[in-house]
Amino acid sequence: MAKFYSSLDEIKREIQSGGITVEGLVSSYLTQIRSNAHLNAFNEVFEAEALSRSKIIDERIKAGTAGRLAGMVIGIKDNICYKGHKVSASSKILKDFTSIYSSTIVERLLAEDAIIIGRCNCDEFAMGASNENSYFGPVKNYADNTKVPGGSSGGSAVAVQANMCHAAIGTDTGGSVRQPASFCGLVGLKPTYGSISRHGVIAYASSFDQVGPITRSVEDAALLLEIMAGADDYDSTLAQAPVPSYSKKLSTDTSKKKIAYIQEALSSPGVDTEVKTALVQYIDKLIDEGHTVKPIAFEFLDYIVPTYYILATAEASSNLARYDGVHYGYRSPGATDLQSTYKRSRSEGFGKEVKRRIMLGTFVLSAGYYDAYYAKAQKVRRLIKEKTDSLLEEFDFILTPTAPEPAFAIGKTEKDPVVMYLYDIFTVQASLAGVPAISLPAGTNKAGLPLGLQLLTKRFAEQELLNFSKYFLKL
């Protein structure tokens, strides 16, 4: 069994001492992938390529020319383009599509000598909170194979949880990095919108999508953010400011903070009892340490999920219009003319949840409903953002559970998609407001399932968030 390393620094120390080589590390991860194939975390493993690259990086380490990520073996979500490799967004419609270019983040990771070991399973087009919506089948939670790993970056989270790679890259639209990190007992960071380039990341909802790392430690999350973030000529939505040296400036922040928690997290019957207990325990620890912790009422809480799903499905219906059976991807063998090509290719190529969201999005954008739904949701988004920003002027952080309950059984929410959408209740606030948020492991429940708590802070205050997260994990 591959050794669990808590951080890249630990791996580097072992390489320097001669205890392991990068090639040996990759081999141990490949063995672990084979023995955990039943978890369905990977859609494809780049075995030969990872091994040959590991030999090159071992030579660079000996020569003293290796990059900052030498020794880090990474899985990437299957909606991130890597030149010459398949990328499918776990959908039949892109099943055999090979990317003709690499995303900016892949280029930046490879430039620092990371090894990409494979592409991780995910909910189709990143639409889901359980990783059950994949064309390649559901991913299973390593802690309990009957439970979901969370979504949509479930494969990325399980790959790290089951020690099949050291870290993974996911995407977070409404909680898709943070919720699986919570369900798998890991650190999951969604940076400020506009931090990391979306060039080469298959779009779901462009005003929400953000790339984020899933790691075992805050240190690795800081380093990966530092390497992936920054201006890119291919993405005009990015902040142009220089990227701070997050990893070098990382320190355990013990200064006294003002922290708000949403009182509904403790009063709502929809939140699991053991999740509430974990939240109360951390609130008590923070108070004992001298921090100011206060309950707040977030009056827009009931509107957060509907607002998010109106806007995200509207953007999805627009972004997914390009998959038409004409340009690339799946084309129905039963098509006879242009109209049947469109209709058959899309109805056969997309899964049930993706079709549901496209239809929802098309409906809210249609004449007669645009003002009633889409335009109104944009106004409510502005109110949610302004309220969140004003709270973060008064408080340093907002503390919430990451998810209302721990990992649930596979197949549990199949009959009612609205129940699944409500799993995003605590994560979508940061997505709507564009602020950074991190999910941190907070122990396990009595059944041994991981629990997670989430911290939100001001836009581009990732350094403060990471520093406090390091302290938080030591409480």
Sine and cosine of phi, psi and omega as CSV:
sin_phi,cos_phi,sin_psi,cos_psi,sin_omega,cos_omega
0.00,0.00,0.70,-0.72,0.01,-1.00
-0.89,0.46,0.64,-0.77,0.01,-1.00
-0.94,0.33,0.64,-0.77,0.08,-1.00
-0.99,0.15,0.85,-0.53,0.09,-1.00
-0.95,-0.30,0.77,-0.64,-0.07,-1.00
-0.97,0.23,-0.42,0.91,-0.04,-1.00
-0.43,-0.90,0.28,-0.96,0.05,-1.00
-0.89,0.45,-0.57,0.82,0.03,-1.00
-0.84,0.54,-0.64,0.76,0.01,-1.00
-0.90,0.43,-0.66,0.75,0.04,-1.00
-0.89,0.46,-0.71,0.70,-0.04,-1.00
-0.88,0.47,-0.65,0.76,0.02,-1.00
-0.89,0.46,-0.64,0.77,-0.01,-1.00
-0.94,0.34,-0.57,0.82,0.06,-1.00
-0.91,0.41,-0.71,0.71,-0.02,-1.00
-0.89,0.46,-0.59,0.81,-0.02,-1.00
-0.98,0.19,-0.11,0.99,0.00,-1.00
1.00,0.08,0.13,0.99,-0.02,-1.00
-0.95,0.32,-0.42,0.91,-0.03,-1.00
-0.41,-0.91,0.40,-0.92,0.15,-0.99
-0.93,-0.37,0.27,-0.96,0.06,-1.00
-0.90,0.44,-0.62,0.79,0.03,-1.00
-0.88,0.47,-0.68,0.73,0.03,-1.00
-0.90,0.43,-0.60,0.80,0.02,-1.00
-0.91,0.42,-0.72,0.69,0.02,-1.00
-0.88,0.48,-0.67,0.74,0.01,-1.00
-0.87,0.50,-0.66,0.76,-0.01,-1.00
-0.93,0.37,-0.59,0.81,0.06,-1.00
-0.92,0.38,-0.63,0.78,0.02,-1.00
-0.90,0.43,-0.62,0.78,0.08,-1.00
-0.88,0.47,-0.67,0.74,0.00,-1.00
-0.91,0.41,-0.62,0.79,0.04,-1.00
-0.89,0.46,-0.70,0.71,-0.01,-1.00
-0.90,0.44,-0.66,0.75,-0.05,-1.00
-0.97,0.25,-0.24,0.97,0.03,-1.00
-0.90,-0.44,0.46,0.89,-0.03,-1.00
-0.85,0.52,-0.47,0.88,-0.02,-1.00
-0.90,0.44,-0.33,0.94,0.01,-1.00
-0.96,0.27,-0.33,0.94,0.08,-1.00
0.89,0.46,0.57,0.82,-0.07,-1.00
-0.97,0.22,-0.47,0.88,-0.05,-1.00
-0.93,-0.36,0.68,-0.73,0.17,-0.99
-1.00,0.09,-0.44,0.90,0.04,-1.00
-0.35,-0.93,0.65,-0.76,0.04,-1.00
-0.93,-0.37,0.76,-0.65,-0.02,-1.00
-1.00,-0.04,0.90,0.43,-0.20,-0.98
-0.89,0.46,-0.85,0.53,-0.07,-1.00
-0.88,0.47,-0.67,0.74,-0.01,-1.00
-0.90,0.43,-0.68,0.73,-0.01,-1.00
-0.90,0.44,-0.64,0.77,0.00,-1.00
-0.93,0.37,-0.68,0.73,-0.01,-1.00
-0.93,0.38,-0.60,0.80,0.03,-1.00
-0.93,0.38,-0.57,0.82,-0.01,-1.00
-0.88,0.47,-0.59,0.81,0.03,-1.00
-0.90,0.43,-0.66,0.76,0.02,-1.00
-0.89,0.45,-0.68,0.74,-0.05,-1.00
-0.95,0.32,-0.55,0.83,0.11,-0.99
-0.86,0.51,-0.66,0.75,0.02,-1.00
-0.91,0.41,-0.65,0.76,0.01,-1.00
-0.90,0.43,-0.61,0.79,0.03,-1.00
-0.89,0.45,-0.69,0.72,0.03,-1.00
-0.88,0.48,-0.61,0.79,-0.04,-1.00
-0.99,0.15,-0.15,0.99,-0.01,-1.00
0.97,0.24,0.38,0.93,-0.04,-1.00
-0.91,-0.40,0.18,0.98,-0.09,-1.00
-0.96,0.29,0.47,-0.88,0.02,-1.00
-0.98,0.21,0.04,-1.00,-0.10,-1.00
-0.93,0.36,-0.32,0.95,-0.02,-1.00
-0.96,-0.27,0.26,0.97,0.04,-1.00
-0.87,0.49,0.82,-0.58,-0.05,-1.00
0.98,-0.18,-0.15,0.99,0.03,-1.00
-0.99,-0.10,0.87,-0.50,0.03,-1.00
-0.97,-0.23,0.83,-0.56,-0.21,-0.98
-0.83,-0.55,0.61,-0.80,0.22,-0.98
-0.97,-0.23,0.62,-0.79,0.03,-1.00
-0.90,-0.43,0.63,-0.77,0.02,-1.00
-0.87,0.49,0.57,-0.82,-0.09,-1.00
-0.98,0.21,0.58,0.81,0.21,-0.98
-0.77,-0.63,0.28,0.96,-0.02,-1.00
-0.92,-0.39,0.85,-0.52,-0.11,-0.99
-0.96,0.27,0.68,-0.74,0.03,-1.00
-0.67,-0.74,0.92,-0.40,-0.15,-0.99
-0.78,0.62,0.74,-0.67,0.04,-1.00
0.98,0.18,0.06,1.00,0.00,-1.00
-0.87,-0.50,0.46,-0.89,0.06,-1.00
-0.92,0.38,0.53,-0.85,0.13,-0.99
-0.58,-0.81,0.84,-0.54,-0.16,-0.99
-0.83,-0.56,-0.17,0.99,-0.16,-0.99
0.79,0.61,0.50,0.87,-0.01,-1.00
0.80,0.60,0.61,0.79,-0.03,-1.00
-0.84,-0.54,0.57,-0.82,0.08,-1.00
-0.88,0.47,-0.55,0.84,-0.10,-1.00
-0.92,0.40,-0.35,0.94,0.04,-1.00
-0.86,-0.51,0.34,0.94,-0.18,-0.98
-0.79,0.62,-0.66,0.75,-0.09,-1.00
-0.92,-0.39,0.36,0.93,-0.04,-1.00
-0.99,0.15,0.76,-0.65,0.05,-1.00
-0.95,-0.30,0.77,-0.64,-0.05,-1.00
-0.95,0.32,0.66,-0.75,0.00,-1.00
-0.99,-0.10,-0.02,1.00,0.08,-1.00
-0.46,-0.89,0.28,-0.96,0.04,-1.00
-0.99,-0.14,0.57,-0.82,0.12,-0.99
-0.91,0.42,0.37,-0.93,0.03,-1.00
-0.85,0.52,-0.65,0.76,-0.05,-1.00
-0.92,0.38,-0.60,0.80,0.05,-1.00
-0.89,0.45,-0.68,0.73,0.02,-1.00
-0.87,0.49,-0.66,0.75,-0.02,-1.00
-0.94,0.34,-0.60,0.80,0.04,-1.00
-0.93,0.38,-0.70,0.71,-0.01,-1.00
-0.92,0.39,-0.57,0.82,0.01,-1.00
-0.89,0.45,-0.40,0.92,0.02,-1.00
-0.98,-0.20,0.28,0.96,0.13,-0.99
0.96,0.30,0.44,0.90,0.19,-0.98
-0.94,0.35,0.43,-0.90,0.10,-0.99
-0.93,-0.37,0.83,-0.56,0.04,-1.00
-1.00,-0.09,0.90,-0.43,-0.15,-0.99
-1.00,-0.01,-0.32,0.95,0.01,-1.00
0.13,-0.99,0.06,-1.00,0.04,-1.00
-0.96,-0.28,0.74,-0.67,-0.16,-0.99
-1.00,-0.05,0.62,-0.78,0.06,-1.00
-0.86,0.51,0.49,-0.87,0.00,-1.00
-0.41,-0.91,0.22,-0.97,0.17,-0.99
-0.88,0.48,0.60,-0.80,-0.05,-1.00
-0.80,0.60,0.81,-0.58,-0.05,-1.00
0.79,0.61,0.50,0.87,0.05,-1.00
0.90,0.43,0.44,0.90,-0.04,-1.00
-0.96,-0.27,0.99,-0.13,0.03,-1.00
0.40,-0.92,0.29,-0.96,-0.01,-1.00
-0.84,-0.55,0.38,0.93,-0.06,-1.00
-0.57,-0.82,-0.16,0.99,-0.10,-0.99
0.87,0.49,0.53,0.85,0.10,-0.99
-0.99,-0.16,-0.13,0.99,-0.10,-1.00
-1.00,-0.10,0.34,0.94,-0.03,-1.00
-1.00,0.06,0.63,-0.78,0.10,-1.00
-0.87,0.49,-0.46,0.89,-0.04,-1.00
-1.00,0.00,0.16,0.99,0.05,-1.00
1.00,-0.08,0.25,-0.97,-0.07,-1.00
-0.95,0.31,0.46,-0.89,0.17,-0.99
-1.00,-0.01,0.57,-0.82,0.00,-1.00
-0.95,-0.30,0.59,-0.81,0.01,-1.00
-0.95,0.30,0.75,-0.66,-0.04,-1.00
-0.90,0.43,-0.54,0.84,-0.02,-1.00
-0.94,0.34,-0.48,0.88,0.00,-1.00
-0.34,-0.94,0.95,-0.31,-0.13,-0.99
-0.91,0.42,-0.17,0.99,0.05,-1.00
-1.00,0.02,-0.08,1.00,-0.07,-1.00
-0.96,-0.30,0.42,-0.91,0.06,-1.00
-0.97,0.26,0.35,-0.94,0.07,-1.00
-1.00,-0.09,-0.01,1.00,-0.17,-0.99
1.00,0.02,0.25,-0.97,-0.04,-1.00
-0.51,-0.86,0.14,-0.99,0.08,1.00
-1.00,0.05,-0.19,0.98,-0.05,-1.00
-1.00,0.05,0.68,0.73,-0.08,-1.00
-0.91,0.42,-0.64,0.76,0.02,-1.00
-0.89,0.45,-0.65,0.76,0.03,-1.00
-0.88,0.48,-0.69,0.73,-0.03,-1.00
-0.93,0.37,-0.71,0.71,-0.02,-1.00
-0.92,0.39,-0.56,0.83,0.04,-1.00
-0.85,0.52,-0.64,0.77,0.03,-1.00
-0.98,0.20,-0.69,0.72,-0.02,-1.00
-0.84,0.55,-0.67,0.74,-0.05,-1.00
-1.00,-0.02,0.19,0.98,0.07,-1.00
0.87,0.49,0.64,0.77,0.06,-1.00
-1.00,-0.03,-0.18,0.98,0.15,-0.99
-0.31,-0.95,0.19,-0.98,-0.08,-1.00
-0.99,0.14,-0.60,0.80,-0.01,-1.00
-0.54,-0.84,0.23,-0.97,0.02,-1.00
-0.59,-0.81,0.40,-0.92,0.03,-1.00
-0.93,-0.36,0.78,-0.62,0.07,-1.00
-0.85,-0.53,-0.07,-1.00,0.15,-0.99
-0.81,-0.59,0.53,-0.85,-0.08,-1.00
-0.80,-0.60,0.93,-0.37,0.04,-1.00
-0.98,-0.19,-0.75,0.67,0.06,-1.00
-0.74,-0.68,0.25,0.97,-0.02,-1.00
0.66,-0.75,0.23,0.97,-0.19,-0.98
-0.97,0.25,-0.12,0.99,0.21,-0.98
-0.98,-0.18,-0.68,0.73,-0.13,-0.99
-0.95,0.32,-0.69,0.73,-0.06,-1.00
-0.92,0.39,-0.72,0.70,0.08,-1.00
-0.90,0.44,-0.58,0.82,0.06,-1.00
-0.86,0.51,-0.66,0.75,0.02,-1.00
-0.90,0.44,-0.73,0.69,-0.04,-1.00
-0.93,0.37,-0.32,0.95,-0.06,-1.00
-0.92,-0.40,0.11,0.99,0.09,-1.00
0.95,0.32,0.61,0.79,-0.08,-1.00
-0.82,-0.57,0.10,-1.00,0.11,-0.99
-1.00,-0.03,0.81,-0.59,0.01,-1.00
-0.77,-0.64,0.86,-0.50,-0.09,-1.00
-0.93,-0.37,0.81,-0.58,0.22,-0.98
-0.96,-0.27,0.94,-0.34,0.00,-1.00
-0.96,0.30,0.14,-0.99,0.12,-0.99
-0.80,0.60,0.67,-0.74,0.08,-1.00
-0.86,0.52,0.77,-0.64,-0.03,-1.00
0.99,-0.14,0.15,0.99,0.01,-1.00
-1.00,0.04,-0.70,0.72,-0.14,-0.99
-0.87,-0.49,0.69,-0.72,-0.03,-1.00
-0.86,0.51,0.67,-0.74,0.09,-1.00
-0.99,-0.14,0.08,1.00,0.01,-1.00
-0.89,0.45,0.84,-0.55,0.00,-1.00
1.00,0.08,0.18,0.98,0.11,-0.99
-0.95,-0.32,0.84,-0.55,-0.06,-1.00
-0.88,0.48,0.82,-0.57,-0.17,-0.99
-0.98,0.22,0.63,-0.78,0.21,-0.98
-0.92,-0.39,-0.93,0.37,0.03,-1.00
-0.73,-0.68,0.97,-0.25,-0.25,-0.97
-0.89,0.46,-0.47,0.88,-0.02,-1.00
-1.00,0.06,0.03,1.00,0.03,-1.00
-0.86,-0.51,-0.59,0.80,-0.14,-0.99
-0.80,0.60,0.72,-0.69,0.07,-1.00
-0.49,-0.87,0.69,-0.73,0.03,-1.00
-0.98,0.18,0.59,-0.80,0.04,-1.00
-0.47,-0.88,0.45,-0.89,0.00,-1.00
-1.00,0.03,0.52,-0.86,0.16,-0.99
-0.88,-0.47,0.87,-0.50,-0.16,-0.99
-0.65,-0.76,0.10,-1.00,0.11,-0.99
-1.00,-0.01,-0.33,0.95,-0.10,-0.99
-0.69,-0.73,0.41,-0.91,0.09,-1.00
-0.91,0.41,-0.57,0.82,-0.01,-1.00
-0.85,0.52,-0.71,0.70,-0.01,-1.00
-0.94,0.35,-0.59,0.81,0.05,-1.00
-0.89,0.46,-0.66,0.75,0.01,-1.00
-0.89,0.45,-0.70,0.72,-0.03,-1.00
-0.92,0.40,-0.70,0.72,0.00,-1.00
-0.91,0.41,-0.62,0.78,0.06,-1.00
-0.88,0.48,-0.71,0.70,-0.02,-1.00
-0.85,0.52,-0.65,0.76,-0.05,-1.00
-0.98,0.22,-0.62,0.79,-0.07,-1.00
-0.99,0.13,-0.48,0.87,-0.11,-0.99
-0.96,0.27,0.24,-0.97,0.12,-0.99
0.88,-0.48,0.35,-0.94,-0.08,-1.00
-0.83,0.55,0.52,-0.85,-0.02,-1.00
-0.51,-0.86,0.79,-0.62,-0.03,-1.00
-0.87,0.49,-0.34,0.94,-0.05,-1.00
-1.00,0.00,-0.07,1.00,-0.01,-1.00
-0.69,-0.72,0.97,-0.23,-0.09,-1.00
-0.97,0.22,-0.14,0.99,-0.01,-1.00
-1.00,0.09,-0.04,1.00,-0.09,-1.00
-0.98,0.18,0.52,-0.85,0.14,-0.99
-0.92,0.38,0.62,-0.79,-0.06,-1.00
-1.00,-0.07,-0.09,1.00,-0.04,-1.00
-0.92,0.38,0.48,-0.88,0.05,-1.00
-0.87,0.49,0.53,-0.85,0.00,-1.00
-0.99,0.16,0.79,-0.61,0.05,-1.00
-0.90,0.44,0.38,-0.92,0.07,-1.00
-0.99,0.13,0.96,0.27,-0.11,-0.99
-0.81,0.58,-0.69,0.72,-0.10,-1.00
-0.95,0.32,-0.61,0.79,-0.01,-1.00
-0.95,0.31,-0.54,0.84,-0.03,-1.00
-1.00,-0.01,0.05,1.00,-0.04,-1.00
-0.93,0.37,0.80,-0.60,0.04,-1.00
-0.53,-0.85,0.36,-0.93,0.03,-1.00
-0.98,0.22,0.94,-0.35,-0.09,-1.00
-1.00,0.09,0.95,-0.30,-0.02,-1.00
-0.97,-0.24,0.08,1.00,0.01,-1.00
-0.92,0.39,0.43,-0.90,-0.10,-1.00
-0.97,0.25,0.74,-0.68,-0.09,-1.00
-0.88,-0.47,0.32,-0.95,0.17,-0.99
-0.97,-0.25,0.86,-0.51,-0.09,-1.00
-0.82,-0.57,0.74,-0.67,0.06,-1.00
-0.97,-0.25,0.56,-0.83,0.19,-0.98
-0.77,-0.63,0.58,-0.81,-0.06,-1.00
-0.97,0.22,0.90,-0.45,-0.16,-0.99
-0.89,0.45,-0.45,0.89,0.04,-1.00
-0.88,0.48,-0.40,0.92,0.03,-1.00
-0.89,0.46,-0.45,0.89,0.02,-1.00
-0.99,-0.17,-0.44,0.90,-0.08,-1.00
-1.00,-0.06,-0.36,0.93,-0.09,-1.00
-0.97,0.26,0.73,-0.68,0.06,-1.00
-0.93,0.37,-0.26,0.97,0.00,-1.00
-0.98,0.21,-0.14,0.99,0.00,-1.00
-0.99,-0.14,0.77,-0.64,-0.03,-1.00
-0.84,0.54,0.62,-0.78,-0.05,-1.00
-0.85,0.52,-0.68,0.73,-0.04,-1.00
-0.95,0.30,-0.46,0.89,0.12,-0.99
-0.92,0.39,-0.69,0.72,0.05,-1.00
-0.87,0.49,-0.68,0.73,0.00,-1.00
-0.87,0.50,-0.70,0.71,0.02,-1.00
-0.88,0.48,-0.67,0.74,0.01,-1.00
-0.89,0.46,-0.71,0.70,0.00,-1.00
-0.89,0.46,-0.66,0.76,0.00,-1.00
-0.87,0.50,-0.68,0.73,0.00,-1.00
-0.95,0.30,-0.58,0.81,0.09,-1.00
-0.87,0.50,-0.71,0.70,0.00,-1.00
-0.89,0.46,-0.65,0.76,0.03,-1.00
-0.89,0.46,-0.68,0.73,-0.01,-1.00
-0.90,0.44,-0.67,0.74,0.03,-1.00
-0.90,0.44,-0.68,0.73,0.03,-1.00
-0.87,0.49,-0.50,0.87,-0.01,-1.00
-0.99,0.12,-0.01,1.00,0.07,-1.00
0.99,-0.11,0.15,0.99,0.04,-1.00
-0.99,0.13,0.42,-0.91,0.09,-1.00
-1.00,-0.02,0.88,-0.47,-0.02,-1.00
-0.83,-0.56,0.86,-0.50,-0.08,-1.00
-0.78,-0.63,0.59,-0.81,0.12,-0.99
-0.97,0.23,0.57,-0.82,0.09,-1.00
-0.75,-0.66,0.48,-0.88,0.12,-0.99
-0.99,-0.17,0.84,-0.53,0.04,-1.00
-0.98,-0.18,0.99,-0.16,-0.19,-0.98
-0.91,0.42,-0.25,0.97,-0.01,-1.00
-0.99,-0.13,0.19,0.98,-0.09,-1.00
-0.84,0.55,-0.65,0.76,-0.02,-1.00
-0.93,0.36,-0.30,0.95,-0.06,-1.00
-0.99,-0.16,-0.17,0.99,-0.11,-0.99
-0.89,0.47,-0.79,0.61,-0.08,-1.00
-0.92,0.38,-0.73,0.68,0.05,-1.00
-0.86,0.51,-0.66,0.75,0.01,-1.00
-0.87,0.49,-0.73,0.68,-0.02,-1.00
-0.87,0.49,-0.73,0.69,-0.08,-1.00
-0.95,0.31,-0.50,0.87,0.10,-0.99
-0.90,0.43,-0.75,0.66,-0.07,-1.00
-0.95,0.31,-0.69,0.72,-0.05,-1.00
-0.92,0.39,-0.64,0.77,0.01,-1.00
-0.94,0.33,-0.55,0.83,0.06,-1.00
-0.88,0.48,-0.71,0.70,0.01,-1.00
-0.92,0.38,-0.59,0.81,0.02,-1.00
-0.90,0.44,-0.67,0.74,-0.03,-1.00
-0.88,0.47,-0.55,0.84,0.04,-1.00
-0.97,0.26,-0.74,0.67,-0.05,-1.00
-0.90,0.43,-0.56,0.83,-0.09,-1.00
-1.00,0.02,0.02,1.00,0.06,-1.00
-0.90,0.43,-0.40,0.92,-0.06,-1.00
-0.94,0.34,-0.32,0.95,-0.01,-1.00
-1.00,0.04,1.00,0.05,-0.20,-0.98
-0.88,-0.48,0.06,1.00,-0.01,-1.00
0.98,0.17,0.04,1.00,-0.04,-1.00
-0.96,-0.28,-0.80,0.60,-0.13,-0.99
-0.97,0.25,-0.76,0.65,-0.01,-1.00
-0.26,-0.97,0.15,-0.99,0.00,-1.00
1.00,0.10,-0.25,-0.97,-0.10,-0.99
-0.90,0.43,0.73,-0.69,0.15,-0.99
-0.81,-0.58,0.79,-0.61,-0.07,-1.00
-0.88,0.47,0.76,-0.65,0.06,-1.00
-0.93,0.37,-0.26,0.96,0.00,-1.00
-1.00,0.00,0.04,1.00,-0.03,-1.00
-0.95,0.30,0.66,-0.76,-0.02,-1.00
-0.87,-0.49,-0.41,0.91,0.03,-1.00
-0.54,-0.84,-0.06,-1.00,-0.10,-1.00
-0.87,0.49,-0.72,0.70,-0.04,-1.00
-0.90,0.44,-0.70,0.72,-0.01,-1.00
-0.94,0.34,-0.46,0.89,0.08,-1.00
-0.89,0.46,-0.75,0.66,0.03,-1.00
-0.87,0.50,-0.81,0.58,-0.14,-0.99
-0.91,0.43,-0.75,0.66,-0.07,-1.00
-0.95,0.32,-0.68,0.73,-0.04,-1.00
-0.88,0.47,-0.69,0.72,-0.03,-1.00
-0.96,0.28,-0.65,0.76,-0.03,-1.00
-0.95,0.31,-0.50,0.87,0.04,-1.00
-1.00,0.06,-0.50,0.87,-0.12,-0.99
-1.00,0.09,-0.54,0.84,-0.01,-1.00
-1.00,-0.01,0.54,-0.84,0.08,-1.00
-0.99,0.14,0.08,-1.00,-0.12,-0.99
-0.87,0.49,-0.72,0.69,-0.06,-1.00
-0.93,0.37,-0.64,0.77,0.02,-1.00
-0.90,0.44,-0.68,0.73,0.03,-1.00
-0.89,0.45,-0.63,0.78,0.02,-1.00
-0.87,0.49,-0.70,0.72,-0.05,-1.00
-0.96,0.30,-0.58,0.81,0.07,-1.00
-0.88,0.47,-0.70,0.72,-0.02,-1.00
-0.92,0.39,-0.64,0.76,0.07,-1.00
-0.86,0.51,-0.73,0.68,-0.02,-1.00
-0.91,0.42,-0.65,0.76,0.03,-1.00
-0.90,0.44,-0.63,0.78,0.01,-1.00
-0.90,0.44,-0.74,0.67,-0.08,-1.00
-0.95,0.30,-0.27,0.96,0.06,-1.00
-0.99,-0.11,-0.09,1.00,-0.12,-0.99
-0.97,0.23,0.38,-0.93,0.00,-1.00
-0.85,0.53,0.72,-0.70,-0.01,-1.00
1.00,-0.07,-0.37,0.93,0.00,-1.00
-0.89,-0.46,-0.27,0.96,-0.04,-1.00
-0.81,0.58,-0.79,0.61,-0.04,-1.00
-0.93,0.38,-0.61,0.79,-0.05,-1.00
-0.94,0.35,-0.52,0.86,-0.08,-1.00
-0.90,-0.44,-0.92,0.39,-0.15,-0.99
-0.89,0.45,-0.78,0.63,-0.04,-1.00
-0.89,0.46,-0.64,0.77,0.01,-1.00
-0.91,0.40,-0.66,0.75,0.01,-1.00
-0.89,0.45,-0.58,0.82,0.06,-1.00
-0.90,0.44,-0.62,0.78,0.03,-1.00
-0.92,0.39,-0.66,0.75,0.01,-1.00
-0.92,0.39,-0.59,0.81,0.07,-1.00
-0.85,0.53,-0.67,0.74,0.03,-1.00
-0.88,0.48,-0.68,0.74,0.03,-1.00
-0.89,0.46,-0.68,0.74,0.01,-1.00
-0.90,0.44,-0.68,0.74,0.01,-1.00
-0.89,0.46,-0.74,0.68,-0.04,-1.00
-0.90,0.43,-0.65,0.76,0.03,-1.00
-0.90,0.43,-0.68,0.73,0.02,-1.00
-0.89,0.45,-0.71,0.70,0.02,-1.00
-0.88,0.48,-0.65,0.76,-0.02,-1.00
-0.93,0.38,-0.61,0.80,0.07,-1.00
-0.90,0.44,-0.61,0.79,-0.03,-1.00
-0.98,0.19,-0.16,0.99,0.21,-0.98
-0.97,0.22,-0.59,0.81,-0.03,-1.00
-0.99,0.11,-0.59,0.81,-0.05,-1.00
-0.88,-0.47,0.45,-0.89,0.05,-1.00
-0.97,0.26,-0.62,0.79,-0.06,-1.00
-0.59,-0.80,0.42,-0.91,0.21,-0.98
-0.93,-0.37,0.78,-0.63,-0.03,-1.00
-0.95,-0.33,0.78,-0.63,0.05,-1.00
-0.60,-0.80,0.26,-0.97,0.27,-0.96
-0.90,0.44,0.45,-0.89,0.10,-0.99
-0.96,0.27,-0.66,0.75,0.00,-1.00
-0.70,-0.71,0.46,-0.89,-0.07,-1.00
-0.94,0.35,-0.27,0.96,0.05,-1.00
-0.44,-0.90,0.25,-0.97,0.04,-1.00
-0.94,0.34,-0.02,-1.00,-0.02,-1.00
-0.79,0.61,0.76,-0.65,-0.03,-1.00
-0.98,-0.20,0.18,-0.98,-0.08,-1.00
-0.93,0.38,0.61,-0.80,0.10,-0.99
-0.87,0.50,0.77,-0.64,0.01,-1.00
1.00,-0.02,-0.09,1.00,-0.10,-1.00
-0.89,0.45,-0.66,0.75,-0.14,-0.99
-0.97,-0.25,0.24,0.97,-0.10,-1.00
-0.85,0.53,-0.60,0.80,-0.13,-0.99
-0.98,0.21,-0.38,0.92,-0.07,-1.00
-0.73,-0.69,0.99,-0.11,-0.03,-1.00
-0.88,0.47,-0.45,0.89,-0.01,-1.00
-0.90,0.44,-0.58,0.81,0.07,-1.00
-0.87,0.50,-0.67,0.74,0.02,-1.00
-0.90,0.44,-0.66,0.75,-0.02,-1.00
-0.88,0.48,-0.54,0.84,-0.04,-1.00
-0.95,0.32,-0.21,0.98,0.10,-1.00
-0.92,0.40,-0.28,0.96,-0.01,-1.00
-1.00,0.04,0.10,1.00,-0.16,-0.99
-0.80,0.61,-0.63,0.78,-0.05,-1.00
-1.00,-0.07,-0.33,0.94,-0.08,-1.00
-1.00,0.00,-0.47,0.88,-0.14,-0.99
-0.96,0.27,-0.28,0.96,0.03,-1.00
-0.86,0.52,-0.74,0.68,0.01,-1.00
-0.90,0.43,-0.56,0.83,0.00,-1.00
-0.93,0.35,-0.69,0.73,0.02,-1.00
-0.91,0.40,-0.61,0.79,-0.05,-1.00
-1.00,0.07,-0.23,0.97,0.01,-1.00
0.96,0.28,0.31,0.95,-0.05,-1.00
-1.00,-0.10,0.33,-0.94,0.01,-1.00
-0.98,0.22,0.50,-0.86,0.04,-1.00
-0.51,-0.86,0.49,-0.87,-0.01,-1.00
-0.69,-0.72,0.67,-0.74,0.13,-0.99
-0.99,-0.17,0.75,-0.66,-0.04,-1.00
-0.86,-0.52,0.62,-0.78,0.02,-1.00
-0.90,0.44,0.68,-0.74,-0.05,-1.00
-0.74,-0.67,0.74,0.67,0.04,-1.00
0.99,0.15,-0.28,-0.96,-0.02,-1.00
-0.76,-0.66,0.29,-0.96,0.09,-1.00
-1.00,0.06,-0.06,-1.00,-0.07,-1.00
-0.89,0.45,-0.44,0.90,0.01,-1.00
-1.00,0.10,0.01,1.00,0.01,-1.00
1.00,0.10,0.20,0.98,0.03,-1.00
-1.00,0.06,0.68,-0.73,-0.02,-1.00
-0.90,0.44,0.52,-0.85,0.10,-0.99
-0.86,-0.51,0.46,-0.89,0.01,-1.00
-0.69,-0.72,0.53,-0.85,0.12,-0.99
-0.87,-0.50,0.48,-0.88,-0.12,-0.99
-0.88,-0.47,0.65,-0.76,0.12,-0.99
-0.88,-0.48,0.72,-0.70,0.10,-0.99
-0.91,-0.42,0.52,-0.86,0.12,-0.99
-0.54,-0.84,-0.12,-0.99,-0.09,-1.00
-0.91,0.41,0.37,-0.93,0.07,-1.00
-0.83,0.56,0.72,-0.69,0.04,-1.00
0.87,0.50,0.38,0.92,0.09,-1.00
-0.98,-0.20,0.62,0.79,-0.02,-1.00
-0.87,0.50,-0.59,0.81,-0.02,-1.00
-0.87,0.50,-0.71,0.70,0.02,-1.00
-0.90,0.43,-0.63,0.78,0.00,-1.00
-0.90,0.43,-0.70,0.71,-0.01,-1.00
-0.93,0.38,-0.68,0.74,0.01,-1.00
-0.88,0.48,-0.70,0.71,-0.01,-1.00
-0.94,0.34,-0.55,0.83,0.03,-1.00
-0.89,0.46,-0.63,0.78,0.02,-1.00
-0.89,0.46,-0.66,0.75,0.05,-1.00
-0.92,0.39,-0.69,0.73,-0.07,-1.00
-0.85,0.52,-0.64,0.77,-0.04,-1.00
-0.94,0.34,-0.26,0.96,0.01,-1.00
-1.00,-0.06,-0.08,1.00,-0.03,-1.00
-0.90,0.43,0.00,0.00,0.00,0.00
